Amino acid sequence: MSWQPSYEATKPAKYQRETVTVFKVMLATPLTTHKVLHDVLSEKIAIAELDNEFLPQLLSLAKSY
């Protein structure tokens, strides 16, 4: 079972053509393996780590819960 990238980058006019990364939701089925889930989550983590502005804030908020 192969999978498609779980995100897309776009440059909408609404945001002055700034790059916006949109994470897609992945629905697991009985055919979804742990490897597929691991690969998708690893990809999302790698993308999130590219952000120096919002990721630290998000991690700080997550620690408070």
C-alpha distances in whole Angstrom, upper triangle without the diagonal:
4,7,10,13,15,18,21,24,27,31,32,36,36,36,38,35,34,30,28,25,23,20,18,17,14,14,12,11,12,8,8,9,12,10,8,12,14,12,13,16,17,17,19,22,22,23,25,27,28,30,34,35,33,31,34,36,32,32,36,35,33,35,38,36
4,7,10,12,15,17,21,23,27,29,33,33,33,35,32,31,27,25,22,20,18,16,16,13,14,13,13,14,11,10,10,13,11,8,11,13,11,11,15,15,14,17,19,19,20,23,24,25,27,31,33,31,29,32,33,30,31,34,34,31,34,37,35
4,7,8,12,14,17,20,24,25,29,30,29,31,28,27,24,22,18,17,14,12,12,10,11,11,13,14,12,10,11,13,11,7,10,12,9,8,12,13,12,14,17,17,17,19,22,22,24,28,29,27,26,29,30,27,28,31,31,28,31,34,32
4,6,9,10,14,16,20,22,26,26,26,28,25,24,20,19,15,14,12,10,12,10,12,13,15,17,15,13,14,16,14,10,12,14,11,9,13,14,11,13,16,16,15,18,20,20,22,26,27,25,24,28,29,26,27,30,30,28,31,33,32
4,6,8,11,14,18,20,23,24,23,25,22,21,17,15,12,11,9,9,11,10,13,15,17,20,17,15,16,16,14,11,12,13,10,8,11,11,8,9,13,12,11,14,17,16,18,22,23,22,21,24,25,23,24,27,27,25,28,31,30
4,7,11,13,17,19,22,22,21,24,21,20,16,14,10,9,6,5,7,7,11,13,16,19,17,14,16,16,14,11,11,12,10,7,9,11,8,8,11,12,11,13,15,16,17,21,22,20,18,22,23,20,21,25,24,22,25,28,26
4,7,10,14,15,19,19,18,20,18,16,13,10,7,5,4,5,9,10,14,16,19,22,21,18,19,19,18,15,14,15,13,10,11,12,9,8,12,12,9,11,14,14,15,19,19,17,17,20,21,19,20,24,23,22,25,27,27
4,6,10,12,16,16,15,17,14,13,10,8,6,5,7,8,12,13,17,19,22,25,24,21,23,23,21,18,18,19,16,13,15,15,12,11,14,14,11,13,16,15,15,19,19,18,18,22,22,20,22,26,25,24,28,30,29
4,7,10,13,14,13,14,11,10,6,6,4,6,9,11,15,17,20,23,26,29,27,25,26,26,24,21,21,21,19,16,17,17,14,13,15,14,11,13,15,13,14,17,17,17,17,21,22,20,22,25,25,25,28,30,30
4,6,10,11,10,11,8,8,6,5,7,8,11,13,17,19,22,25,28,31,30,27,29,29,28,24,24,25,22,19,21,21,17,16,19,18,14,16,18,16,16,19,19,18,20,23,23,22,25,27,27,27,30,32,32
4,7,9,7,8,4,5,5,6,9,11,14,16,20,22,26,29,31,35,34,31,33,33,31,28,28,28,26,23,24,24,21,19,21,20,17,18,20,17,17,19,19,19,20,24,24,23,26,28,28,28,32,33,33
4,5,6,7,5,7,8,8,11,11,15,17,20,23,26,29,32,36,35,32,34,34,33,30,29,30,28,25,25,26,23,21,23,23,19,20,22,20,19,22,20,20,22,25,24,24,27,29,28,29,32,33,33
4,5,5,5,8,10,11,14,15,19,20,23,27,29,33,35,39,38,36,38,38,37,34,33,34,31,28,29,30,26,25,27,26,22,23,25,23,21,23,22,22,24,27,26,26,29,31,30,31,35,35,36
4,6,7,9,11,10,14,14,18,20,22,26,28,32,35,38,38,35,37,37,37,33,32,33,31,28,28,29,26,24,26,26,22,22,25,23,21,23,21,20,23,26,24,24,27,29,28,29,32,33,33
4,5,6,8,8,12,13,17,19,22,25,28,32,35,38,38,35,37,36,35,32,31,32,30,27,27,27,24,22,24,23,20,19,22,19,17,19,17,17,20,22,21,21,25,26,25,27,30,31,31
4,5,9,10,14,16,20,22,25,28,31,35,38,41,40,38,39,39,38,35,34,34,32,29,29,30,26,24,26,25,22,22,24,21,19,20,19,19,22,25,24,24,27,29,28,30,33,34,34
4,6,8,12,14,18,20,24,26,30,33,36,39,38,35,37,36,35,32,31,32,29,27,27,27,24,22,24,23,19,20,22,19,18,20,19,19,22,24,24,24,27,29,29,30,33,34,35
4,6,10,13,16,19,22,25,28,31,34,38,37,34,35,34,33,30,29,29,27,25,25,25,22,20,21,20,16,17,19,16,14,16,15,16,18,21,21,21,24,25,25,27,30,31,32
4,7,10,13,16,19,22,25,28,31,35,33,30,32,31,29,27,26,26,24,21,21,21,18,16,18,17,13,14,16,13,12,15,14,15,16,20,20,19,22,24,24,25,28,30,30
4,6,10,13,16,19,22,25,28,32,31,28,29,29,27,25,23,24,22,19,19,19,16,14,16,16,12,12,15,13,12,15,14,13,15,18,18,17,20,22,22,22,26,27,27
4,7,10,13,16,19,22,25,28,27,24,25,25,24,21,20,20,18,15,15,16,13,11,13,13,9,10,13,11,11,14,14,13,13,17,17,16,18,21,21,21,24,26,26
4,6,10,13,16,19,22,25,25,22,23,23,22,19,18,19,17,14,14,16,13,10,13,14,10,11,15,14,13,17,16,14,15,18,18,16,19,21,21,20,24,25,25
4,7,9,13,15,19,22,22,18,20,19,19,16,14,15,14,10,11,13,10,8,11,12,10,10,14,14,14,17,17,15,14,18,18,15,17,20,19,18,22,24,23
4,6,10,13,16,19,19,16,18,18,18,15,13,15,14,10,11,14,12,10,13,15,13,13,17,17,17,21,21,18,18,21,21,18,20,23,22,21,24,26,24
4,6,10,13,16,16,14,16,16,17,13,12,14,14,10,11,14,13,11,14,16,15,15,19,20,20,23,23,20,19,22,22,19,20,23,22,20,23,25,23
4,6,10,13,13,10,12,13,14,10,9,12,12,8,10,13,12,11,14,17,16,16,20,21,22,25,25,22,21,24,24,21,22,25,24,21,25,26,24
4,7,10,11,9,12,13,14,11,10,13,14,11,13,16,16,15,18,20,19,20,23,25,25,28,29,26,24,27,27,23,24,27,26,23,26,28,25
4,7,8,6,9,10,12,9,8,12,13,11,13,16,16,16,18,21,21,21,24,26,27,30,31,28,26,29,29,25,25,29,27,24,27,29,26
4,5,5,9,11,13,11,11,14,15,14,16,19,19,19,22,24,24,25,28,29,30,34,34,31,29,32,32,29,29,32,31,28,30,32,29
4,6,8,11,13,12,12,15,17,16,18,20,21,22,24,26,27,28,30,32,33,36,37,34,32,35,35,31,31,34,33,30,32,34,31
4,6,10,11,10,11,14,15,15,17,19,20,21,23,25,25,27,29,31,32,36,37,34,32,35,35,32,32,35,34,31,33,35,33
4,7,8,6,7,10,11,11,13,15,16,17,19,21,22,23,25,27,29,32,33,30,28,31,32,28,28,31,30,27,30,32,29
4,5,5,6,9,10,11,13,14,16,17,19,20,22,23,25,27,29,32,33,31,28,30,32,28,28,31,30,27,29,32,29
4,5,5,6,9,10,10,12,14,15,16,18,20,21,22,25,27,29,31,28,25,28,29,26,25,28,28,24,26,29,27
4,5,5,6,9,10,10,12,14,15,16,18,20,21,23,25,28,30,28,25,27,29,26,25,29,29,25,27,30,28
4,5,5,6,9,10,11,12,14,15,17,18,20,22,24,27,29,27,24,27,28,25,24,28,28,25,27,30,28
4,5,5,6,8,10,11,12,14,16,17,18,21,22,25,27,24,21,24,25,22,21,25,24,21,24,26,24
4,6,5,6,9,10,10,12,14,15,16,19,21,23,25,23,20,23,24,21,20,24,24,21,22,25,24
4,6,5,6,9,10,11,12,14,15,17,20,23,25,23,20,23,25,22,21,25,25,22,24,27,26
4,5,5,6,9,10,11,12,14,16,18,21,23,21,18,21,23,20,19,23,23,21,23,26,24
4,5,5,6,9,10,10,12,15,16,19,20,18,15,18,20,17,16,20,20,17,19,22,21
4,5,5,6,9,10,11,13,15,18,20,18,15,18,20,17,16,20,21,18,20,23,23
4,5,5,6,9,10,11,14,17,19,17,15,18,20,18,17,21,22,20,22,25,24
4,5,5,6,9,10,12,15,16,14,12,15,17,14,14,18,18,16,19,22,21
4,5,5,6,9,10,13,15,13,10,13,15,13,12,16,17,15,17,20,20
4,6,5,7,10,12,15,14,11,14,17,15,14,18,19,18,20,23,23
4,5,5,8,11,13,12,10,14,16,14,14,18,19,18,20,23,23
4,5,6,9,10,9,7,10,12,10,11,14,15,14,17,19,20
4,5,7,10,10,7,9,12,11,11,14,16,15,17,20,21
4,6,9,10,9,11,14,13,14,17,18,18,20,23,24
4,6,6,6,8,10,11,12,14,16,16,18,20,22
4,6,6,7,9,11,11,13,15,16,17,20,22
4,6,7,7,9,11,12,14,15,17,18,21
4,6,5,6,9,10,11,12,14,16,17
4,5,5,6,8,10,10,12,15,16
4,5,5,6,9,10,11,13,15
4,5,5,6,9,10,11,13
4,5,5,6,9,10,11
4,5,5,6,9,10
4,5,5,7,9
4,5,5,7
4,5,6
4,5
4
